[in-house]
Amino acid sequence: MLSFYGYILIVFIIFILMIEAVYISKFSPNKIKAAAIIVIATILLRDISLLILSLSHNIKHLYLLKPIFFLNFISMPLLALIALYIFIRKDNINFSYIFIIAAILAGLYGTMIYKCPALVQTNEIYGYTITLTKDLYLYWIYVILNTIILFLTIALSSNKNINKLGISMIIFAALITIIEFILWIIGIRILSENVIGDMLWSITIVYALSKVRKKTRSVL
C-alpha cells in the first residue's frame, strides 16, 4: 500500500505544480503564456485521468479516458521545448515554431487515439490503467522524442548566457523519463504509471516560468 500512496502523492504533486505554473505563466510574454497554458491544461487532464483510474471501483466507462490518458506523449515534449527556449536565452529563435510542432504532434496524437486499440487493465495495488497492448512502438517513439530532447539540450549546453541549472534539470528529467519508460517496456514497473519523469518535467517548467517572470519584472 505504501507504493500506492507514494504514487497518488506524486500525482497530487504534479497537479499542485501545474496549478502553480498556471499562476506564474500569467507574468510571461503572450506567446509563452499561451503555449504554457495549453500544455499545462493537457497535463492536468492526464493527471485527472490517473486519479480516476486509481480511485475507481468500477471498470465501466473507464475506456472513455483513453483520449486524455496518453496526453503525456505530446505534453511533456512540448513542455521540454518551452523550458529549453527559456533557458537558452536566444531571442533570435522564433518561439512560434513551437505552435507548429504542437499542431503536428496534436494531429499525430489524434490519429493514434483513433487507430490504436487500448486495453483497460486492473492492478491489485494501483487500481486500473490503460495500455496500448498492440502498439508498443508508440512507447519507443516517446523514448526517442525524449532522447532527441536530451541530446539537443546537451548540444546547446555549451552556449553562453544559458541557465545552467535549468539545462541540467531538462537533462535529468529527460534521462529519468527515458530510463523509466525503457524499464516499463521490458516489464519492470516502478509504479503503475511513469509519473516520476512527469513530476520532474513539471518541476522544470515551474522553474522555467519563474525565470521568465523575474526577467519580465526586471524589464518593467
C-alpha positions in Angstrom: 0.0 0.0 0.0 2.9 2.3 0.6 3.7 2.3 -3.2 0.1 3.2 -3.9 0.1 6.2 -1.6 3.5 7.2 -3.0 2.0 7.0 -6.5 -1.0 9.1 -5.5 1.3 11.6 -3.8 3.3 12.1 -6.9 0.2 12.6 -9.0 -1.0 15.2 -6.5 2.4 16.9 -6.5 2.2 17.2 -10.3 -1.3 18.6 -10.0 -0.2 21.3 -7.5 2.9 22.1 -9.6 0.6 22.7 -12.6 -1.7 25.0 -10.7 1.4 26.9 -9.6 2.6 27.0 -13.3 -0.8 28.5 -14.4 -0.4 31.3 -11.9 3.3 32.0 -12.8 2.5 31.9 -16.6 0.3 35.0 -16.2 3.5 37.0 -15.9 5.1 35.6 -19.1 5.1 37.0 -22.6 1.9 36.3 -24.5 3.2 33.5 -26.8 5.0 31.7 -23.9 1.9 32.1 -21.7 -0.5 30.7 -24.4 1.8 27.7 -25.1 2.3 27.0 -21.4 -1.4 27.2 -20.6 -2.2 24.7 -23.4 0.4 22.3 -22.2 -0.5 22.7 -18.6 -4.2 22.0 -19.4 -3.2 18.7 -21.1 -1.1 17.7 -18.2 -3.9 18.4 -15.7 -6.3 16.4 -17.9 -3.9 13.5 -17.9 -3.5 13.9 -14.1 -7.2 13.7 -13.6 -7.4 10.5 -15.6 -4.7 8.9 -13.5 -6.6 9.8 -10.3 -9.9 8.5 -11.7 -8.3 5.2 -12.8 -6.6 4.7 -9.4 -9.6 5.5 -7.2 -12.3 4.0 -9.3 -14.0 0.8 -8.1 -15.8 0.0 -11.4 -14.2 -0.6 -14.8 -17.4 0.7 -16.5 -16.8 3.7 -18.8 -13.1 3.9 -17.9 -12.2 3.3 -21.6 -13.6 6.8 -22.3 -10.5 8.2 -20.5 -8.3 6.9 -23.4 -8.2 10.3 -25.3 -6.7 12.1 -22.3 -4.8 9.3 -20.6 -1.9 9.4 -23.1 -1.6 13.1 -23.3 1.8 13.0 -21.8 3.1 11.7 -25.1 2.7 15.2 -26.5 2.5 17.5 -23.5 5.9 16.6 -22.0 7.9 17.1 -25.2 6.2 20.4 -25.7 6.9 21.4 -22.1 10.5 20.5 -22.6 10.8 22.7 -25.7 9.2 25.7 -23.9 11.6 25.2 -20.9 14.6 24.8 -23.3 13.6 28.0 -25.1 13.5 29.9 -21.8 16.8 28.5 -20.6 19.0 29.1 -23.7 18.1 32.8 -23.7 18.3 33.2 -27.5 15.9 36.0 -28.7 16.7 35.3 -32.3 14.9 31.9 -32.2 11.2 32.2 -33.2 9.1 30.8 -30.4 6.2 30.5 -32.9 7.7 27.3 -34.2 6.6 25.6 -31.0 2.9 26.1 -32.1 3.7 24.4 -35.4 5.3 21.5 -33.6 2.3 21.4 -31.3 -0.1 21.2 -34.2 1.8 18.4 -35.8 2.0 16.4 -32.5 -1.7 17.0 -31.9 -2.5 15.7 -35.3 -0.4 12.6 -34.8 -1.9 12.1 -31.4 -5.4 12.3 -32.7 -4.5 9.6 -35.3 -3.0 7.4 -32.6 -6.1 7.7 -30.4 -8.4 6.8 -33.3 -6.4 3.9 -34.8 -4.6 2.3 -31.9 -6.8 0.0 -29.7 -6.2 0.3 -25.9 -7.0 -2.1 -23.1 -8.2 -1.2 -19.6 -6.3 -3.4 -17.1 -6.7 -3.9 -13.4 -3.9 -3.9 -10.8 -4.3 -5.2 -7.3 -2.3 -2.2 -5.8 -2.9 0.7 -8.2 -6.5 0.2 -9.4 -6.9 0.5 -13.2 -4.7 1.5 -16.0 -4.9 1.8 -19.8 -2.3 0.3 -22.2 -1.6 0.2 -25.9 -1.1 -3.6 -25.9 -0.6 -4.0 -29.7 1.3 -0.8 -30.4 4.4 -0.9 -28.1 6.3 1.0 -30.8 4.5 4.2 -29.7 6.2 4.0 -26.3 9.5 3.7 -28.1 8.7 6.8 -30.1 8.2 8.6 -26.9 11.5 7.4 -25.7 13.1 8.6 -28.9 11.5 12.0 -28.5 13.0 12.4 -25.0 16.3 11.2 -26.4 16.3 13.9 -29.1 15.5 16.5 -26.4 18.3 15.1 -24.2 20.9 15.4 -26.9 19.6 18.7 -28.2 19.9 20.1 -24.7 23.4 18.7 -24.3 24.4 20.2 -27.7 23.1 23.7 -26.6 24.6 23.5 -23.1 27.9 25.0 -24.3 26.3 28.2 -25.4 26.9 31.4 -23.4 24.3 33.0 -21.2 22.3 29.8 -20.7 20.6 29.0 -17.4 22.9 26.1 -16.3 20.6 24.9 -13.6 17.6 24.9 -15.9 19.6 23.0 -18.6 20.7 20.4 -16.0 17.0 20.0 -15.0 16.0 19.2 -18.6 18.8 16.7 -19.0 17.9 15.0 -15.7 14.2 14.9 -16.5 14.7 13.5 -20.0 17.2 10.9 -18.7 14.9 9.7 -15.9 11.9 9.6 -18.4 13.9 7.5 -20.9 15.0 5.1 -18.2 11.6 4.9 -16.7 9.9 4.1 -20.0 12.5 1.5 -21.1 12.1 -0.3 -17.8 8.3 -0.2 -18.2 8.5 -1.6 -21.8 10.7 -4.5 -20.7 8.3 -5.3 -17.8 10.0 -3.6 -14.9 7.5 -1.2 -13.3 8.5 1.1 -10.5 4.9 2.5 -10.2 1.6 1.9 -12.0 2.4 4.7 -14.5 5.5 6.5 -15.5 4.9 9.6 -13.3 8.4 10.2 -11.9 9.6 11.7 -15.1 6.3 13.7 -15.4 7.0 15.2 -11.9 10.5 16.2 -12.9 9.2 17.9 -16.1 6.6 19.7 -14.0 9.2 21.0 -11.6 11.3 22.1 -14.6 8.5 24.1 -16.3 7.6 25.8 -13.0 11.3 26.9 -12.6 11.4 28.0 -16.2 8.3 30.1 -16.0 9.6 31.6 -12.7 12.7 32.8 -14.6 10.6 34.4 -17.3 8.6 36.1 -14.5 11.7 37.5 -12.9 13.1 38.7 -16.3 9.8 40.4 -17.1 9.7 42.2 -13.8 13.3 43.4 -14.2 12.4 44.8 -17.6 9.4 46.6 -16.2 
